[in-house]
Amino acid sequence: MTTPSDPQAPQPQTAVAENPSLAQLRAEAMQWGRKPRRFGGWYVTEHMVRAMRAYGWTIVIGALGQPVLYLLGMAVGLAALIDAPITDRGQQVDYLVFVAPALLMTAAIAVASEEFTYPVMAGFKWRRYFYGFSASPIASAQIAAGVVAGAAARMVVTVVLYYLFLWLFGAVPDPATGWLSIFAGLAAGLAFGIPVMAYAASIEDDKGQFALVQRFIFMPMFLFSGTFYPLSELPGWLQWIGWISPLWHATELGRAATYGDGVPPMLAVHVAYLLVLALGGWFLGRHYFERRLAR
Amino acid sequence: MRALWAGNPWAVVQRGLLAARSSSWIVVLSGFFEPVFYLASMGIGLGALIGDVQTSGGVDVPYAAFIAPALLAVSAMNGAVYDSTWNVFFKLNYGKLYEGMLSTSLGPLDVALGEMLYALLRGLLYATGFLIIMQVLGLNLAPTAILAIPAVLLIAFGFASLGMAVTSYMKTFQHMDWINFVLLPMFLFSSTLYPITVYPEVVQWVVKAFPLWHGVELIRGFTTGVMSPDMGWHILYYVVMIAVGLVFTTKRMRALFLD
């Protein structure tokens, strides 16, 4: 943050003028607004990240505890029932190795479903801090971008920790490319989260919509995206859930990275789909932010 | 005793029902779908990979019939815990609802029992729906499955009673997140998705100390029809849990509002 005493900052020339003219005043105002106008999004990010400190321990324990619990549950528990290795993309892998990438992607998406819902609602309605940002030279689109960057920061922490656990548990047979699944996780979180942010920005009254998103979008996506077994185990009339689910596309990328041989055949499709969701969500979300903050 | 109990918990239940009418019923109804989605996903997909599973009663049952009673117990737990923590926390700290109630002739025991009975009504609704689905899919292997309904109520009562007592100690919303850290391992490890026998014996004893395992075993006994005298212990566990929770909650309500 720049303070007036900061020697690095350009000092407004007109600050000492006795009777400033209108042009001088305008120049001064423009001068002070230059930095927020250029970097305003990052100020918003800073706010979002600082706000997370209120529940910092919850984030840390969640990011450390959940992978351990799920890995113990899946690796020790379910794997004991599934004797035969899973056959996926023509190669046989242990059950743990098979579920691990899906769990990583799910963790990123869970962060997204938390950070892109209630905090957005709070910014517009409950605590109205978006209107506060908007009263400064920060543009609406920058506010939206700052929210995305703040959530992404938490996602990165979660996904990197998760990946380290997977690696320690021996769930990454191919560490040389396995770290790429970190990026797939970030992409999964953003492809799911940015459209959710757009939806959250469009909600005027909280009538439990987020609980419905959780139950009718997040839950089915988690359960029917080939997370616990290959998508092909599901009957055809249920497989479409996987095809439209960012979780499945990201998981396929993660599986290719952690144990796949070479480049997956549908690499471009998976990446493109995640990009389309994130970008589509972004244009829609920016529109809702601009419309609502202009009122 | 007069200070604690006016014999009218039903007034609190009625208030809950009236309030539910003006809030979103879709959200209430949607809770029913969670175990159904789990059953569909795990039953169809994992069921194909796993085949039959041996229950603690020593019989082999199809995988879907193994997890369905456990999912019923889990949804009873989740429903009761969410109702008795999130809802109660809000009423306690933001709605200031109980202060109003306790300034009438109602005592803390009326309020505690009333809130729990209201939570049980919701649990009854979900359990009945889920059992019908199990019946249609042929996952109820014995006529004793009907006893799963009172069992669900017992489980929900136990969790609601203890949950409300714990909630009375919470000060911020962030404290509520800790509840998830208790529920998630219970859900994963309580012979929900696979038998407890995959663990070493020490771990098994730890799991058996937690309430959900007793609930899962109880309901699974009824729906598979493999009954054993051990089920008496599971019931006793919950009876004690309910009693402890009720005493605790009543005391806390008194300390918070009347003393």
Chai-1 contact restraints between the chains, C-beta under 6 A:
chainA,res_idxA,chainB,res_idxB,connection_type,confidence,min_distance_angstrom,max_distance_angstrom,comment,restraint_id
A,Y55,B,Q174,contact,1.0,0.0,6.0,A-B,restraint_1
A,T58,B,Q174,contact,1.0,0.0,6.0,A-B,restraint_2
A,T58,B,D177,contact,1.0,0.0,6.0,A-B,restraint_3
A,L69,B,L184,contact,1.0,0.0,6.0,A-B,restraint_4
A,L69,B,P185,contact,1.0,0.0,6.0,A-B,restraint_5
A,L69,B,L188,contact,1.0,0.0,6.0,A-B,restraint_6
A,G73,B,L188,contact,1.0,0.0,6.0,A-B,restraint_7
A,G77,B,Y194,contact,1.0,0.0,6.0,A-B,restraint_8
A,G77,B,V198,contact,1.0,0.0,6.0,A-B,restraint_9
A,L78,B,Y194,contact,1.0,0.0,6.0,A-B,restraint_10
A,A80,B,V198,contact,1.0,0.0,6.0,A-B,restraint_11
A,L81,B,I50,contact,1.0,0.0,6.0,A-B,restraint_12
A,L81,B,Y194,contact,1.0,0.0,6.0,A-B,restraint_13
A,I82,B,L49,contact,1.0,0.0,6.0,A-B,restraint_14
A,K207,B,S24,contact,1.0,0.0,6.0,A-B,restraint_15
A,G208,B,S24,contact,1.0,0.0,6.0,A-B,restraint_16
A,G208,B,V27,contact,1.0,0.0,6.0,A-B,restraint_17
A,A211,B,V27,contact,1.0,0.0,6.0,A-B,restraint_18
A,L212,B,S30,contact,1.0,0.0,6.0,A-B,restraint_19
A,R215,B,S30,contact,1.0,0.0,6.0,A-B,restraint_20
A,M219,B,F37,contact,1.0,0.0,6.0,A-B,restraint_21
A,P220,B,F37,contact,1.0,0.0,6.0,A-B,restraint_22
A,L223,B,F37,contact,1.0,0.0,6.0,A-B,restraint_23
A,L223,B,S41,contact,1.0,0.0,6.0,A-B,restraint_24
A,F224,B,S41,contact,1.0,0.0,6.0,A-B,restraint_25
A,F228,B,L46,contact,1.0,0.0,6.0,A-B,restraint_26
A,Y229,B,G45,contact,1.0,0.0,6.0,A-B,restraint_27
A,Y229,B,L46,contact,1.0,0.0,6.0,A-B,restraint_28
A,Y229,B,L49,contact,1.0,0.0,6.0,A-B,restraint_29
A,E233,B,G45,contact,1.0,0.0,6.0,A-B,restraint_30
A,E233,B,A48,contact,1.0,0.0,6.0,A-B,restraint_31
A,L234,B,G45,contact,1.0,0.0,6.0,A-B,restraint_32
